[in-house]
Amino acid sequence: MTLENPRSTARVAGHPIHPMLIPFPIAFLIGALVSDIVFTQTDDRWWATLSAILLGSGIVTALLAAVAGFIDFFGDQRIRALSHAWQHMLANLAAVTLALVNFVLRMDDVADPIESTGLILSAATVAILAFSGWRGGDLVYHHRVGVSDQREH
């Protein structure tokens, strides 16, 4: 008897939804770090405004990706049994929490918090996302989570 790979519960036409959504928050939150760096070099408030918009966009899209991720996580006990799944989930929660704190700090003034804490929070968020992405890759490539067992023609 052959066991199937752990299945993605949140899927469309057999394709897992979570991996379809994660490029958006990753791009937005990396973009926030880049725009923070550019702001510190140029002092142009446009970059600070862009960074706040990217942070907000990253948070919203991360929450959408998290819904699909939680459905997958709670939908298959074998996924919950993987330490890499827990590390991936907790790292993502930490990254979104840091991004949210970063966003809230900028609500009164988009530019002022960047040089004191914003840049550090953006860099920490991206570092955590790198770890989380590594663990997400482990889930797919090593544990075969969401990978179809059958070859389609």
Buried (B, 14 or more C-beta within 10 A) or exposed (E): EEEEBBBBBBBEEEEBBBBBBBEBBBBBBBBBBBBBBBBBEEEEEEBBBBBBBBBBBBBEBBEBBBEBBBBBBEBBEBBBEBEBBBBBBEBBBBBBEBBBBBBEBBEEEBBEBBBEBBBBBBBBBBBBBBBBBEBBEBBBEEBEBBBBEEEEE
